[in-house]
Amino acid sequence: MGVVVLVTGVARRLGARFAAEVRRRPGVDLVVGVDVQPPRLPPEEPSGPAAPYRFHQLDLRRPALSRVLAEHRVDTVVHLSVSATGLGSTNRSAVKESNVIGTMQLLGACQKAPGVRRLVVKSTTGVYGSAPRDPAVFSERMQPKDPPGGGFAKDAAEVEGYVRGFARRRPDVAVTVLRFANIVGPNADTPLSEYFALPVLPTVLGYDPRLQFVHEDDAVAVLCRAADEPAPGTVNTGTFNVAGEGVLLLSQCARRLGRPTLPLLLPAVSWMAVLARQTRLVDVSPEQLRLLTHGRVVDTARLRDTFGYRPAFSTPEAFADFAAAGGPGLLPPERLAAVTDRLTALLGPEAAGPAGPGAGPDAVPNRPRRPRS
């Protein structure tokens, strides 16, 4: 009998795409989708031969998952339902309960299922936090100097802790944790993509954070590789940072989108973020605001050298594909870049900083710029 893959979070775009892709993989006999709500769109039907697909509408916090694992004799579990936003609910406590309690129940069901041999968990680079004293680049073994105090990043950190406990209790299960940078692409549906869809981008005065992105195609490819047996000479168990090579400054992202920025003092941006959440205009959480202030960059050497995958899209290429799908902004990107560079030149070389007019698209400043005291 071939592999039976259970995928949580199939009502979301990434889960649906992964479920469709893994059905094409050789040796896969069945794909089982699980989510608290049915997908908003019909499941993608792969072209050519594909394994059958079954969907179960259930809440991971309920004990029914054990029955599904036993019924289909699942041996590979891919957990994608840990998310920054909830389906049909914006209540933060409900999202946290779904992320943390749902994962605990899933791990409990897997522990009791002797047939489970592989577990893949989608996490986030947000577990490193975003703080002014952070190192320039985070590797998988580093601990954050300022751990996330709440929100999705704290949920993910707690989830990873429970996954490590599961790995100790079930050493026979191959466990993989994938820490994804912000996922972008033509169909990305994340809070950060909502921020970039605004006609004018509020930014924190004096800061130009470094950002990394991973294309949704690369995210699906990495998940598929993690769910497979490792290729010769590679290891796909453990924890891996997943991001496209290179970085972009927030100002460079705005230029590529053709959107002007509105620099404001941090208290004013925080107030606007709260107002935006209350009016449901856009979900800019406190952790996302810290990212848009201090930025975050991770090392992906283990992904390339140990896991054996090099993303097809660099960070600038992934963001360019996302920007192209969003249509033109208020200003042509070329004109906006020229105006911004001219203004920076007039302010002098000190204002330009290490990522000024002469810097390329992948320029990396030593530290984000900060307001003078």
C-alpha positions as CSV (number, residue, x, y, z in Angstrom):
1,M,0.0,0.0,0.0
2,G,1.2,3.5,-0.8
3,V,1.4,6.7,1.3
4,V,-1.8,8.2,2.8
5,V,-1.3,11.9,3.5
6,L,-3.6,13.9,5.9
7,V,-3.5,17.7,5.3
8,T,-4.9,20.2,7.8
9,G,-5.9,23.7,6.8
10,V,-7.2,22.8,3.3
11,A,-9.8,25.6,3.3
12,R,-7.0,28.1,2.9
13,R,-5.1,28.7,-0.4
14,L,-1.8,27.2,0.6
15,G,-3.4,24.0,2.0
16,A,-5.6,23.6,-1.1
17,R,-2.6,24.0,-3.4
18,F,-0.5,21.6,-1.4
19,A,-3.2,19.0,-1.4
20,A,-3.6,19.2,-5.1
21,E,0.1,19.0,-5.7
22,V,0.8,16.1,-3.4
23,R,-1.9,14.0,-5.1
24,R,0.4,14.0,-8.2
25,R,3.3,12.6,-6.3
26,P,4.3,9.0,-7.1
27,G,3.5,6.5,-4.4
28,V,0.7,8.6,-2.9
29,D,-2.5,6.5,-2.7
30,L,-4.8,8.9,-0.9
31,V,-4.9,12.5,0.3
32,V,-7.3,13.4,3.2
33,G,-8.1,17.0,3.7
34,V,-9.3,18.3,7.1
35,D,-10.6,21.8,8.1
36,V,-13.2,23.4,10.3
37,Q,-14.9,24.8,7.2
38,P,-15.3,23.5,3.7
39,P,-13.0,25.2,1.1
40,R,-14.5,28.4,-0.3
41,L,-13.4,27.2,-3.8
42,P,-13.8,23.7,-5.2
43,P,-10.6,21.6,-4.6
44,E,-8.1,21.9,-7.4
45,E,-8.1,19.0,-9.7
46,P,-4.6,18.0,-10.8
47,S,-4.1,17.4,-14.5
48,G,-3.1,13.8,-15.3
49,P,-3.1,10.8,-12.9
50,A,-3.8,11.7,-9.3
51,A,-4.5,10.0,-6.0
52,P,-8.1,10.2,-4.8
53,Y,-9.1,13.0,-2.3
54,R,-11.4,12.9,0.7
55,F,-12.5,15.9,2.8
56,H,-13.5,15.8,6.4
57,Q,-15.1,18.9,8.0
58,L,-14.0,18.8,11.6
59,D,-12.5,20.9,14.3
60,L,-9.0,19.8,15.4
61,R,-9.9,20.6,18.9
62,R,-12.4,17.7,18.9
63,P,-11.5,14.1,19.3
64,A,-12.9,13.0,16.0
65,L,-9.5,13.3,14.3
66,S,-8.3,10.0,15.9
67,R,-11.1,8.2,14.0
68,V,-10.1,9.8,10.7
69,L,-6.4,8.8,11.2
70,A,-7.5,5.2,12.0
71,E,-10.1,5.0,9.3
72,H,-7.8,6.0,6.4
73,R,-4.6,4.4,8.0
74,V,-2.7,7.7,7.6
75,D,1.0,7.6,7.7
76,T,2.0,11.2,6.8
77,V,0.5,14.3,8.5
78,V,1.1,17.8,7.1
79,H,-0.2,20.4,9.6
80,L,-0.9,23.7,7.8
81,S,-3.8,25.1,9.9
82,V,-1.6,27.2,12.3
83,S,-2.4,30.7,11.0
84,A,-2.4,34.3,11.9
85,T,-6.1,34.7,11.1
86,G,-9.1,32.5,11.7
87,L,-11.6,31.2,9.2
88,G,-14.9,33.2,9.7
89,S,-13.7,34.8,13.0
90,T,-11.3,37.6,13.8
91,N,-11.5,37.0,17.5
92,R,-7.9,36.7,18.7
93,S,-8.7,34.2,21.5
94,A,-10.5,31.9,19.1
95,V,-7.5,32.0,16.7
96,K,-5.1,31.2,19.5
97,E,-7.2,28.3,20.7
98,S,-7.5,26.9,17.2
99,N,-3.7,27.2,16.7
100,V,-2.5,25.9,20.1
101,I,-5.2,23.7,21.4
102,G,-5.9,22.3,17.9
103,T,-2.2,21.4,17.5
104,M,-2.2,19.7,20.9
105,Q,-5.1,17.6,20.0
106,L,-3.6,16.7,16.6
107,L,-0.3,15.6,18.3
108,G,-2.2,13.6,20.8
109,A,-4.1,11.8,18.0
110,C,-0.8,11.2,16.1
111,Q,0.8,9.8,19.3
112,K,-1.9,7.2,19.6
113,A,-1.8,6.3,15.9
114,P,0.9,3.7,15.4
115,G,0.8,4.0,11.6
116,V,1.9,7.7,11.6
117,R,5.5,7.8,10.4
118,R,6.0,11.4,9.3
119,L,4.9,14.8,10.6
120,V,5.4,18.1,8.8
121,V,4.4,21.3,10.6
122,K,4.2,24.8,9.0
123,S,5.7,27.4,11.3
124,T,6.9,31.0,10.8
125,T,10.1,33.0,11.1
126,G,8.1,35.2,13.4
127,V,9.2,32.9,16.3
128,Y,12.5,34.9,16.2
129,G,10.6,38.1,16.9
130,S,11.5,41.6,15.7
131,A,13.4,43.8,18.1
132,P,16.1,46.5,17.9
133,R,18.8,44.3,19.5
134,D,18.2,41.4,17.1
135,P,21.2,39.9,15.2
136,A,21.6,40.8,11.5
137,V,20.7,37.2,10.5
138,F,18.9,34.5,12.5
139,S,19.9,30.8,12.1
140,E,17.7,27.9,13.3
141,R,19.7,27.4,16.5
142,M,19.5,31.0,17.7
143,Q,17.1,32.1,20.4
144,P,15.3,35.5,20.1
145,K,16.6,38.2,22.3
146,D,13.0,39.5,22.7
147,P,10.7,36.5,22.4
148,P,7.2,37.2,20.9
149,G,4.9,38.3,23.7
150,G,1.6,37.5,21.9
151,G,-0.1,37.0,18.6
152,F,0.6,34.5,15.9
153,A,4.3,34.4,16.5
154,K,3.8,33.3,20.1
155,D,1.3,30.7,19.0
156,A,3.9,29.3,16.6
157,A,6.5,29.3,19.3
158,E,4.2,27.3,21.6
159,V,3.3,25.0,18.8
160,E,7.0,24.3,18.1
161,G,7.4,23.5,21.8
162,Y,4.6,20.9,21.7
163,V,6.1,19.4,18.5
164,R,9.5,19.0,20.1
165,G,7.8,17.1,23.0
166,F,6.0,14.9,20.5
167,A,9.3,14.1,18.8
168,R,10.8,13.0,22.1
169,R,7.8,10.7,22.8
170,R,7.6,9.3,19.3
171,P,11.2,9.0,18.1
172,D,10.0,6.6,15.3
173,V,8.2,9.5,13.6
174,A,10.2,11.8,11.2
175,V,9.3,15.3,12.3
176,T,10.0,18.4,10.2
177,V,9.3,22.0,11.2
178,L,9.3,24.6,8.4
179,R,9.7,28.3,9.4
180,F,8.4,30.2,6.5
181,A,9.2,33.9,5.9
182,N,6.2,35.9,4.7
183,I,4.6,34.0,1.8
184,V,3.8,36.1,-1.3
185,G,2.6,35.5,-4.8
186,P,-0.3,36.2,-7.1
187,N,-2.8,34.4,-4.8
188,A,-1.3,35.1,-1.4
189,D,-3.9,35.9,1.3
190,T,-1.9,36.9,4.3
191,P,-2.2,40.0,6.6
192,L,1.0,41.4,5.1
193,S,-0.4,41.1,1.5
194,E,-3.4,43.1,2.8
195,Y,-1.0,45.8,4.1
196,F,0.7,46.0,0.8
197,A,-2.7,46.3,-1.0
198,L,-3.3,49.7,0.7
199,P,-3.2,52.7,-1.7
200,V,-0.7,54.5,0.7
201,L,1.6,52.5,3.0
202,P,2.0,53.9,6.5
203,T,5.5,53.4,7.8
204,V,7.4,54.2,11.0
205,L,9.4,57.4,10.7
206,G,13.2,56.8,10.7
207,Y,13.0,53.1,10.0
208,D,13.5,51.2,6.8
209,P,13.3,47.5,7.8
210,R,14.8,44.6,5.9
211,L,12.3,42.0,4.8
212,Q,12.4,38.5,3.3
213,F,9.7,36.7,1.3
214,V,9.1,33.2,0.0
215,H,7.0,32.6,-3.2
216,E,3.9,30.5,-2.8
217,D,5.2,28.1,-5.4
218,D,8.4,27.5,-3.4
219,A,6.3,27.1,-0.2
220,V,4.3,24.2,-1.9
221,A,7.5,22.6,-3.3
222,V,9.2,22.7,0.1
223,L,6.2,21.1,1.8
224,C,6.1,18.4,-0.8
225,R,9.7,17.6,-0.3
226,A,9.3,17.5,3.4
227,A,6.4,15.0,3.1
228,D,8.5,12.7,0.9
229,E,11.3,10.4,1.8
230,P,14.5,12.4,1.7
231,A,16.5,12.4,-1.5
232,P,20.0,10.7,-1.4
233,G,22.5,13.0,0.5
234,T,19.8,15.1,2.1
235,V,17.9,15.2,5.4
236,N,14.4,16.5,5.6
237,T,13.8,16.2,9.4
238,G,14.5,18.9,11.9
239,T,13.8,22.7,11.7
240,F,14.5,24.7,8.6
241,N,14.2,28.4,7.7
242,V,12.4,28.9,4.4
243,A,12.9,32.2,2.5
244,G,14.0,33.4,-0.9
245,E,17.6,34.6,-1.2
246,G,18.3,38.3,-0.7
247,V,16.3,40.9,1.1
248,L,14.3,44.0,0.3
249,L,13.9,47.2,2.3
250,L,10.3,48.3,2.9
251,S,11.0,51.4,0.9
252,Q,12.0,49.2,-2.1
253,C,8.8,47.2,-1.7
254,A,6.8,50.4,-1.9
255,R,8.7,51.5,-5.1
256,R,8.0,48.1,-6.8
257,L,4.3,48.4,-5.9
258,G,4.1,52.0,-7.1
259,R,2.7,53.1,-3.8
260,P,3.7,56.2,-1.8
261,T,4.6,55.8,1.8
262,L,3.3,57.9,4.7
263,P,6.1,58.1,7.4
264,L,4.6,58.6,10.9
265,L,5.9,58.5,14.4
266,L,5.5,55.0,16.0
267,P,2.6,56.0,18.3
268,A,0.6,57.3,15.4
269,V,1.2,54.2,13.3
270,S,0.2,52.0,16.3
271,W,-3.0,54.0,16.7
272,M,-3.8,53.6,13.0
273,A,-3.1,49.9,13.2
274,V,-5.6,49.6,16.1
275,L,-8.2,51.6,14.2
276,A,-7.7,49.5,11.0
277,R,-8.2,46.3,13.0
278,Q,-11.4,47.6,14.7
279,T,-12.9,48.7,11.3
280,R,-11.6,45.5,9.7
281,L,-9.9,47.5,7.0
282,V,-6.7,45.5,7.3
283,D,-5.3,43.3,10.1
284,V,-2.0,44.9,11.2
285,S,-1.2,43.1,14.4
286,P,1.4,44.4,16.9
287,E,3.8,41.7,15.8
288,Q,3.4,42.8,12.2
289,L,4.0,46.4,13.2
290,R,7.2,45.3,14.9
291,L,8.3,43.6,11.7
292,L,7.5,46.7,9.7
293,T,9.7,48.7,12.2
294,H,12.7,46.5,12.9
295,G,12.5,43.9,10.1
296,R,13.9,40.3,10.2
297,V,16.3,38.3,8.1
298,V,17.0,34.5,8.5
299,D,19.8,32.3,7.3
300,T,18.7,29.6,4.8
301,A,22.0,27.6,4.5
302,R,20.4,24.5,6.1
303,L,17.5,24.6,3.6
304,R,20.0,24.5,0.7
305,D,22.8,22.3,2.1
306,T,20.9,19.9,4.4
307,F,17.3,19.9,3.1
308,G,18.6,20.0,-0.5
309,Y,16.2,22.8,-1.8
310,R,17.1,26.1,-3.3
311,P,14.1,28.3,-3.8
312,A,13.3,29.1,-7.5
313,F,12.4,32.7,-6.6
314,S,14.7,35.0,-4.7
315,T,13.1,37.5,-2.3
316,P,13.0,40.3,-5.0
317,E,11.7,37.9,-7.6
318,A,8.9,36.6,-5.4
319,F,7.8,40.1,-4.5
320,A,8.0,41.2,-8.1
321,D,5.5,38.4,-9.0
322,F,3.3,39.5,-6.1
323,A,3.5,43.1,-7.3
324,A,2.7,42.3,-10.9
325,A,-0.5,40.4,-9.9
326,G,-1.7,43.4,-7.8
327,G,-1.8,45.8,-10.7
328,P,-0.4,49.4,-10.9
329,G,-0.2,51.6,-7.9
330,L,-0.9,55.3,-7.6
331,L,2.5,56.1,-9.0
332,P,4.5,54.4,-11.8
333,P,7.3,52.5,-10.0
334,E,10.0,54.0,-12.2
335,R,8.9,57.6,-11.5
336,L,8.5,56.9,-7.8
337,A,12.0,55.5,-7.6
338,A,13.4,58.5,-9.4
339,V,11.7,61.0,-7.1
340,T,12.7,59.1,-4.0
341,D,16.3,58.8,-5.1
342,R,16.5,62.5,-6.0
343,L,15.0,63.5,-2.6
344,T,17.6,61.2,-0.8
345,A,20.4,62.7,-2.8
346,L,19.3,66.2,-1.8
347,L,19.2,65.2,1.9
348,G,22.9,64.2,1.6
349,P,24.9,60.9,1.9
350,E,24.1,60.5,5.6
351,A,20.4,60.3,4.9
352,A,21.0,57.8,2.1
353,G,22.7,55.4,4.5
354,P,24.1,52.1,3.4
355,A,21.1,51.3,1.2
356,G,20.9,54.7,-0.5
357,P,20.6,55.6,-4.2
358,G,23.7,53.6,-5.2
359,A,22.6,50.4,-3.5
360,G,21.2,47.5,-5.5
361,P,17.8,45.8,-4.9
362,D,19.4,43.4,-2.5
363,A,21.4,45.9,-0.5
364,V,21.5,45.1,3.3
365,P,22.1,47.9,5.7
366,N,24.0,47.1,8.9
367,R,21.1,48.3,11.1
368,P,17.7,49.9,10.4
369,R,17.8,53.7,10.6
370,R,16.5,55.2,13.8
371,P,15.3,58.6,14.7
372,R,17.8,60.9,16.3
373,S,17.4,61.8,19.9
